[in-house]
Amino acid sequence: MATSPREAVHPLSGRTYAGVSYDVTYFARKHKLTKQQARDLIRKVGHDRDKLNLAAAQLKGC
């Protein structure tokens, strides 16, 4: 149960539950990847946004 209004609005705090995925289109656009590259990374790394952002940066060589 949320103890503050902020927690009620942002319960995931940068992480996703198994049933709620990182939006592929947004993720691909954010990292200048194709949708297929984004899907492949999500399948490989999982739905953790921090790990996905790191993997996308490594893929692009940043």
C-alpha positions in Angstrom: 0.0 0.0 0.0 1.3 3.5 -0.9 2.3 5.7 2.0 2.5 8.8 0.0 0.9 10.2 -3.2 4.3 9.9 -5.1 4.5 6.2 -4.4 0.9 5.7 -5.6 1.8 7.5 -8.9 5.2 5.8 -9.4 5.1 2.3 -7.9 7.6 0.8 -10.3 10.5 3.1 -9.6 12.3 2.4 -12.8 11.6 -1.3 -12.8 8.9 -3.3 -14.4 7.0 -6.4 -13.3 7.0 -9.4 -15.6 3.6 -8.5 -17.1 4.5 -4.9 -17.7 7.1 -4.4 -20.4 9.3 -1.5 -21.3 7.6 0.0 -24.4 9.6 -1.2 -27.3 9.0 1.8 -29.6 10.0 4.3 -26.9 13.1 2.2 -25.9 14.2 1.9 -29.6 13.7 5.6 -30.3 15.5 6.6 -27.1 18.6 4.6 -27.9 18.4 4.9 -31.7 17.9 1.2 -32.2 15.6 -0.7 -34.5 12.5 -2.2 -32.9 13.9 -5.6 -33.6 17.2 -4.7 -31.8 15.2 -3.4 -28.9 13.1 -6.6 -28.7 16.2 -8.7 -28.8 17.8 -6.8 -26.0 14.6 -7.1 -23.8 14.5 -10.8 -24.4 18.2 -11.2 -23.6 18.5 -8.8 -20.6 15.0 -8.9 -19.2 12.7 -6.0 -18.2 15.0 -4.2 -15.8 15.3 -0.6 -17.2 18.7 0.1 -15.8 20.1 -3.1 -17.2 18.4 -2.4 -20.6 19.8 1.1 -20.8 23.3 -0.1 -20.0 23.0 -2.9 -22.6 21.8 -0.5 -25.2 24.7 1.9 -24.5 27.1 -1.0 -24.8 25.5 -2.2 -28.1 25.9 1.3 -29.6 29.5 1.6 -28.3 28.9 4.6 -26.0 
